[in-house]
Amino acid sequence: MTTLWRNREFTLLWSSQSLSDLGTGVASLALSLLVLVETGSAVGAGLVGTVSMVARLVIRLPGGVLVDRYDRRRVMVVCDALRVAAFTALSLAVLAGQVSLWLILAVALVDSSAGAIFGAAEDASLRSIVPVEQLPAAVARNEARSYGTSLAGPPLGGFLFGLGHAVPFLGNALSYLVSVVAVLRIRRPLQGEREEQPQAYGAALAEGIGFVFANPFLRALLLIAAPLNFAIGGVLFTVVVALQRNGTPPAVIGLTETIVAVGGLLGAVFAPALQSRLTLPGLVRVICWAAAVLLAGSALLISNIGAAVPLAFAVFLGPACNAALFGYQAAITPDRLQGRVISIVMVVATSMAAMAPMAGGAMVATWSPSTAVLVFAAAVVGSALTATFSSGLRQAVEEPAEVALS
């Protein structure tokens, strides 16, 4: 079995999406800066972010049905072609001095919607180009890509915006064009055979939901991943609020997110080594309990930048957990259901994460930041208890992926 780096199809997809993700990170900051420069409205800049988040969440379920129904290569190409057109149009408007808030919102909407569908298609295609035994490693490398581009994107976006307001958007359009070419060069089919008479949307979605909730492992995955995402996002928000209250300089507060992102990037790099030493259930249990202790440790350091260190260690453990869980999920889910299952899991997990800042703000307003952090740590204890006692995780040992798939 060749290594992932010698897997032409995976390497082609991974490298092109690294560039694409970097372009997305560049453009996300540049869009907010463009609103501030053109309108001077902080509310407008915030609206762009909100529209992007809501669109990404709303489109996931229909997107999952879409990528299970149609040719995934074609879906990915169409999504990126739309994004090329959107950012090219925005670049031309910037150069012509004809930018409006409505145009920026429309571009953000197209980018987020197409990106969510593309992501579902990419994740659903993974099992078609990667051997079952290498799926956890492939997920880990995708995690490394995500953390790396999230670190590099915003600073590069600010630099390019300073060179010229249209530069980051032209660069992002080019990154999507490279993605189109790379996807077209993938030789293997990205899905199995399709039904001649596809199901109606409601029936197709219901089948996906039924599959998720009927499978003990996938139920456990939801109960583990959603509280973890909720807690880590909530603790990060709470730490930022606590530092701001204590008069910490903005540059130091910004360093908090950098420390956490570096933890995630290093965790993705070392994820395969962690996976090789423990069974899937053992790995997830250790990671969940360790994350609960580390997040609680942030409460002791909440008044200074040191609170980011335990959080970074908790995030360091996240990629190994995600790679193990989502690698097995990809292996046991039939190809025709991949898009729907991934979308359902992501909707549940990201919905919880989206509520974290609001929950953190409410708790900080009512109690202290330390108490809020402890509440979030308690949510991870819930994940750890599920990992410890759920029969769904034991399925991964008693029923290896190759057996479950058959």
HELIX and SHEET records of a PDB file:
HELIX    1   1 LEU A    4  ARG A    6  5                                   3    
HELIX    2   2 ARG A    8  THR A   39  1                                  32    
HELIX    3   3 ALA A   42  ARG A   69  1                                  28    
HELIX    4   4 ARG A   72  ALA A   96  1                                  25    
HELIX    5   5 LEU A  101  ILE A  129  1                                  29    
HELIX    6   6 VAL A  132  GLN A  134  5                                   3    
HELIX    7   7 LEU A  135  LEU A  163  1                                  29    
HELIX    8   8 VAL A  167  ARG A  185  1                                  19    
HELIX    9   9 TYR A  201  ALA A  214  1                                  14    
HELIX   10  10 PRO A  216  ARG A  245  1                                  30    
HELIX   11  11 PRO A  250  GLN A  275  1                                  26    
HELIX   12  12 LEU A  280  LEU A  300  1                                  21    
HELIX   13  13 ILE A  305  ALA A  307  5                                   3    
HELIX   14  14 ALA A  308  ILE A  332  1                                  25    
HELIX   15  15 ASP A  335  LEU A  337  5                                   3    
HELIX   16  16 GLN A  338  THR A  366  1                                  29    
HELIX   17  17 PRO A  369  PHE A  389  1                                  21    
HELIX   18  18 SER A  391  GLU A  398  1                                   8    
HELIX   19  19 ALA A  401  LEU A  405  1                                   5    
END                                                                             
